[in-house]
């Protein structure tokens, strides 16, 4: 039989693992009497855990959400996973590091060494994310949940400030940045906004009746549009199915006959955009903009100047002794 302290931890773990338990089920799992279960429930309550009880034959116990955050019960693998996730939470860098410090203080030495080894011998190739205040994210998420209009000051990539009034639909995280998909009230259409450029105004606006969800391609394509500063349309001379297989779902591809398609692509710079199009390995022509054509001309000139170095001792024509 478990000792009292170990039994309380086991009981708390069971209550966290499932929403509802009967007293008989808990007694069977803990190998104690129902009276001992009631005693242990009382001990948990005295420690600040909000355990609710329902009387009667069909009654039972449920761990509720209280004013205090009780200690979490994590097994070894869960604790390491949480620590690693906090180390890589680029969008919440400052907050995540504070939480990680607290977690590592209570980790057993064996787990702390595992986490530190992972940290010291891991290199991330992903660019750092853009930090977002947790208060902003929770405010936006609450507006999505409660269907309240959201007003915010929005800073565009050019630095201009604008006030937006939207019906928030969903938050999207790409691994680097957070985006809000919303119906723009004044522009009467679905739009995508970078959350790190938003300053939410409070209180929120009036409630709204939710619209039908946007088409499946609106979210990824909207994120792609917001992410890339340079946009272009290119006609690629290859079947649409072939081209789509080479591109992420965020890139819009439209058929133009059986053997061609229009690719609406984006890039941080015209040169990067040009390189991505060349990787499609098919003939194409540029519908616009002029900056992309200039990037292709630069690439063509560089390729024309490229040559293999002459092997040492090679005698070229016209220079024989």
Secondary structure as a PSIPRED ss2 file (coil, helix, strand):
# PSIPRED VFORMAT (PSIPRED V4.0)

   1 X C   1.000  0.000  0.000
   2 X C   1.000  0.000  0.000
   3 X C   1.000  0.000  0.000
   4 X H   0.000  1.000  0.000
   5 X H   0.000  1.000  0.000
   6 X H   0.000  1.000  0.000
   7 X H   0.000  1.000  0.000
   8 X H   0.000  1.000  0.000
   9 X H   0.000  1.000  0.000
  10 X H   0.000  1.000  0.000
  11 X H   0.000  1.000  0.000
  12 X H   0.000  1.000  0.000
  13 X H   0.000  1.000  0.000
  14 X H   0.000  1.000  0.000
  15 X H   0.000  1.000  0.000
  16 X H   0.000  1.000  0.000
  17 X H   0.000  1.000  0.000
  18 X C   1.000  0.000  0.000
  19 X C   1.000  0.000  0.000
  20 X C   1.000  0.000  0.000
  21 X E   0.000  0.000  1.000
  22 X C   1.000  0.000  0.000
  23 X H   0.000  1.000  0.000
  24 X H   0.000  1.000  0.000
  25 X H   0.000  1.000  0.000
  26 X H   0.000  1.000  0.000
  27 X H   0.000  1.000  0.000
  28 X H   0.000  1.000  0.000
  29 X H   0.000  1.000  0.000
  30 X H   0.000  1.000  0.000
  31 X C   1.000  0.000  0.000
  32 X C   1.000  0.000  0.000
  33 X C   1.000  0.000  0.000
  34 X H   0.000  1.000  0.000
  35 X H   0.000  1.000  0.000
  36 X H   0.000  1.000  0.000
  37 X H   0.000  1.000  0.000
  38 X H   0.000  1.000  0.000
  39 X H   0.000  1.000  0.000
  40 X H   0.000  1.000  0.000
  41 X H   0.000  1.000  0.000
  42 X H   0.000  1.000  0.000
  43 X H   0.000  1.000  0.000
  44 X H   0.000  1.000  0.000
  45 X H   0.000  1.000  0.000
  46 X H   0.000  1.000  0.000
  47 X C   1.000  0.000  0.000
  48 X C   1.000  0.000  0.000
  49 X C   1.000  0.000  0.000
  50 X C   1.000  0.000  0.000
  51 X E   0.000  0.000  1.000
  52 X E   0.000  0.000  1.000
  53 X E   0.000  0.000  1.000
  54 X E   0.000  0.000  1.000
  55 X C   1.000  0.000  0.000
  56 X C   1.000  0.000  0.000
  57 X C   1.000  0.000  0.000
  58 X C   1.000  0.000  0.000
  59 X C   1.000  0.000  0.000
  60 X E   0.000  0.000  1.000
  61 X E   0.000  0.000  1.000
  62 X E   0.000  0.000  1.000
  63 X E   0.000  0.000  1.000
  64 X C   1.000  0.000  0.000
  65 X C   1.000  0.000  0.000
  66 X C   1.000  0.000  0.000
  67 X C   1.000  0.000  0.000
  68 X C   1.000  0.000  0.000
  69 X C   1.000  0.000  0.000
  70 X C   1.000  0.000  0.000
  71 X C   1.000  0.000  0.000
  72 X C   1.000  0.000  0.000
  73 X C   1.000  0.000  0.000
  74 X C   1.000  0.000  0.000
  75 X C   1.000  0.000  0.000
  76 X H   0.000  1.000  0.000
  77 X H   0.000  1.000  0.000
  78 X H   0.000  1.000  0.000
  79 X H   0.000  1.000  0.000
  80 X H   0.000  1.000  0.000
  81 X H   0.000  1.000  0.000
  82 X H   0.000  1.000  0.000
  83 X H   0.000  1.000  0.000
  84 X H   0.000  1.000  0.000
  85 X H   0.000  1.000  0.000
  86 X H   0.000  1.000  0.000
  87 X H   0.000  1.000  0.000
  88 X C   1.000  0.000  0.000
  89 X C   1.000  0.000  0.000
  90 X H   0.000  1.000  0.000
  91 X H   0.000  1.000  0.000
  92 X H   0.000  1.000  0.000
  93 X H   0.000  1.000  0.000
  94 X H   0.000  1.000  0.000
  95 X H   0.000  1.000  0.000
  96 X H   0.000  1.000  0.000
  97 X H   0.000  1.000  0.000
  98 X H   0.000  1.000  0.000
  99 X H   0.000  1.000  0.000
 100 X H   0.000  1.000  0.000
 101 X H   0.000  1.000  0.000
 102 X H   0.000  1.000  0.000
 103 X H   0.000  1.000  0.000
 104 X H   0.000  1.000  0.000
 105 X H   0.000  1.000  0.000
 106 X H   0.000  1.000  0.000
 107 X C   1.000  0.000  0.000
 108 X C   1.000  0.000  0.000
 109 X H   0.000  1.000  0.000
 110 X H   0.000  1.000  0.000
 111 X H   0.000  1.000  0.000
 112 X H   0.000  1.000  0.000
 113 X H   0.000  1.000  0.000
 114 X H   0.000  1.000  0.000
 115 X H   0.000  1.000  0.000
 116 X H   0.000  1.000  0.000
 117 X H   0.000  1.000  0.000
 118 X H   0.000  1.000  0.000
 119 X H   0.000  1.000  0.000
 120 X H   0.000  1.000  0.000
 121 X C   1.000  0.000  0.000
 122 X C   1.000  0.000  0.000
 123 X C   1.000  0.000  0.000
 124 X C   1.000  0.000  0.000
 125 X C   1.000  0.000  0.000
 126 X C   1.000  0.000  0.000
 127 X C   1.000  0.000  0.000
 128 X C   1.000  0.000  0.000
 129 X C   1.000  0.000  0.000
 130 X C   1.000  0.000  0.000
 131 X C   1.000  0.000  0.000
 132 X C   1.000  0.000  0.000
 133 X C   1.000  0.000  0.000
 134 X H   0.000  1.000  0.000
 135 X H   0.000  1.000  0.000
 136 X H   0.000  1.000  0.000
 137 X H   0.000  1.000  0.000
 138 X H   0.000  1.000  0.000
 139 X H   0.000  1.000  0.000
 140 X H   0.000  1.000  0.000
 141 X H   0.000  1.000  0.000
 142 X H   0.000  1.000  0.000
 143 X H   0.000  1.000  0.000
 144 X H   0.000  1.000  0.000
 145 X H   0.000  1.000  0.000
 146 X H   0.000  1.000  0.000
 147 X C   1.000  0.000  0.000
 148 X E   0.000  0.000  1.000
 149 X E   0.000  0.000  1.000
 150 X E   0.000  0.000  1.000
 151 X E   0.000  0.000  1.000
 152 X E   0.000  0.000  1.000
 153 X E   0.000  0.000  1.000
 154 X E   0.000  0.000  1.000
 155 X E   0.000  0.000  1.000
 156 X C   1.000  0.000  0.000
 157 X C   1.000  0.000  0.000
 158 X C   1.000  0.000  0.000
 159 X C   1.000  0.000  0.000
 160 X C   1.000  0.000  0.000
 161 X E   0.000  0.000  1.000
 162 X E   0.000  0.000  1.000
 163 X E   0.000  0.000  1.000
 164 X E   0.000  0.000  1.000
 165 X E   0.000  0.000  1.000
 166 X E   0.000  0.000  1.000
 167 X E   0.000  0.000  1.000
 168 X E   0.000  0.000  1.000
 169 X E   0.000  0.000  1.000
 170 X E   0.000  0.000  1.000
 171 X E   0.000  0.000  1.000
 172 X E   0.000  0.000  1.000
 173 X E   0.000  0.000  1.000
 174 X C   1.000  0.000  0.000
 175 X C   1.000  0.000  0.000
 176 X C   1.000  0.000  0.000
 177 X C   1.000  0.000  0.000
 178 X E   0.000  0.000  1.000
 179 X E   0.000  0.000  1.000
 180 X E   0.000  0.000  1.000
 181 X E   0.000  0.000  1.000
 182 X E   0.000  0.000  1.000
 183 X E   0.000  0.000  1.000
 184 X E   0.000  0.000  1.000
 185 X C   1.000  0.000  0.000
 186 X C   1.000  0.000  0.000
 187 X C   1.000  0.000  0.000
 188 X C   1.000  0.000  0.000
 189 X E   0.000  0.000  1.000
 190 X E   0.000  0.000  1.000
 191 X E   0.000  0.000  1.000
 192 X E   0.000  0.000  1.000
 193 X E   0.000  0.000  1.000
 194 X E   0.000  0.000  1.000
 195 X H   0.000  1.000  0.000
 196 X H   0.000  1.000  0.000
 197 X H   0.000  1.000  0.000
 198 X E   0.000  0.000  1.000
 199 X E   0.000  0.000  1.000
 200 X E   0.000  0.000  1.000
 201 X C   1.000  0.000  0.000
 202 X C   1.000  0.000  0.000
 203 X C   1.000  0.000  0.000
 204 X C   1.000  0.000  0.000
 205 X C   1.000  0.000  0.000
 206 X C   1.000  0.000  0.000
 207 X E   0.000  0.000  1.000
 208 X C   1.000  0.000  0.000
 209 X C   1.000  0.000  0.000
 210 X C   1.000  0.000  0.000
 211 X C   1.000  0.000  0.000
 212 X C   1.000  0.000  0.000
 213 X C   1.000  0.000  0.000
 214 X C   1.000  0.000  0.000
 215 X C   1.000  0.000  0.000
 216 X H   0.000  1.000  0.000
 217 X H   0.000  1.000  0.000
 218 X H   0.000  1.000  0.000
 219 X H   0.000  1.000  0.000
 220 X H   0.000  1.000  0.000
 221 X H   0.000  1.000  0.000
 222 X H   0.000  1.000  0.000
 223 X H   0.000  1.000  0.000
 224 X H   0.000  1.000  0.000
 225 X H   0.000  1.000  0.000
 226 X H   0.000  1.000  0.000
 227 X H   0.000  1.000  0.000
 228 X C   1.000  0.000  0.000
 229 X C   1.000  0.000  0.000
 230 X E   0.000  0.000  1.000
 231 X E   0.000  0.000  1.000
 232 X E   0.000  0.000  1.000
 233 X E   0.000  0.000  1.000
 234 X E   0.000  0.000  1.000
 235 X E   0.000  0.000  1.000
 236 X E   0.000  0.000  1.000
 237 X C   1.000  0.000  0.000
 238 X C   1.000  0.000  0.000
 239 X C   1.000  0.000  0.000
 240 X H   0.000  1.000  0.000
 241 X H   0.000  1.000  0.000
 242 X H   0.000  1.000  0.000
 243 X H   0.000  1.000  0.000
 244 X H   0.000  1.000  0.000
 245 X H   0.000  1.000  0.000
 246 X H   0.000  1.000  0.000
 247 X C   1.000  0.000  0.000
 248 X C   1.000  0.000  0.000
 249 X C   1.000  0.000  0.000
 250 X C   1.000  0.000  0.000
 251 X C   1.000  0.000  0.000
 252 X E   0.000  0.000  1.000
 253 X E   0.000  0.000  1.000
 254 X E   0.000  0.000  1.000
 255 X E   0.000  0.000  1.000
 256 X C   1.000  0.000  0.000
 257 X C   1.000  0.000  0.000
 258 X C   1.000  0.000  0.000
 259 X C   1.000  0.000  0.000
 260 X C   1.000  0.000  0.000
 261 X E   0.000  0.000  1.000
 262 X E   0.000  0.000  1.000
 263 X E   0.000  0.000  1.000
 264 X E   0.000  0.000  1.000
 265 X E   0.000  0.000  1.000
 266 X E   0.000  0.000  1.000
 267 X E   0.000  0.000  1.000
 268 X C   1.000  0.000  0.000
 269 X C   1.000  0.000  0.000
 270 X H   0.000  1.000  0.000
 271 X H   0.000  1.000  0.000
 272 X H   0.000  1.000  0.000
 273 X H   0.000  1.000  0.000
 274 X H   0.000  1.000  0.000
 275 X H   0.000  1.000  0.000
 276 X H   0.000  1.000  0.000
 277 X H   0.000  1.000  0.000
 278 X H   0.000  1.000  0.000
 279 X C   1.000  0.000  0.000
 280 X C   1.000  0.000  0.000
 281 X C   1.000  0.000  0.000
 282 X C   1.000  0.000  0.000
 283 X C   1.000  0.000  0.000
 284 X E   0.000  0.000  1.000
 285 X E   0.000  0.000  1.000
 286 X E   0.000  0.000  1.000
 287 X E   0.000  0.000  1.000
 288 X E   0.000  0.000  1.000
 289 X C   1.000  0.000  0.000
 290 X H   0.000  1.000  0.000
 291 X H   0.000  1.000  0.000
 292 X H   0.000  1.000  0.000
 293 X H   0.000  1.000  0.000
 294 X H   0.000  1.000  0.000
 295 X H   0.000  1.000  0.000
 296 X H   0.000  1.000  0.000
 297 X H   0.000  1.000  0.000
 298 X H   0.000  1.000  0.000
 299 X H   0.000  1.000  0.000
 300 X H   0.000  1.000  0.000
 301 X H   0.000  1.000  0.000
 302 X H   0.000  1.000  0.000
 303 X H   0.000  1.000  0.000
 304 X H   0.000  1.000  0.000
 305 X H   0.000  1.000  0.000
 306 X C   1.000  0.000  0.000
 307 X C   1.000  0.000  0.000
 308 X C   1.000  0.000  0.000
 309 X C   1.000  0.000  0.000
 310 X C   1.000  0.000  0.000
 311 X C   1.000  0.000  0.000
 312 X C   1.000  0.000  0.000
 313 X C   1.000  0.000  0.000
 314 X C   1.000  0.000  0.000
 315 X C   1.000  0.000  0.000
 316 X C   1.000  0.000  0.000
 317 X C   1.000  0.000  0.000
 318 X C   1.000  0.000  0.000
 319 X C   1.000  0.000  0.000
 320 X C   1.000  0.000  0.000
 321 X C   1.000  0.000  0.000
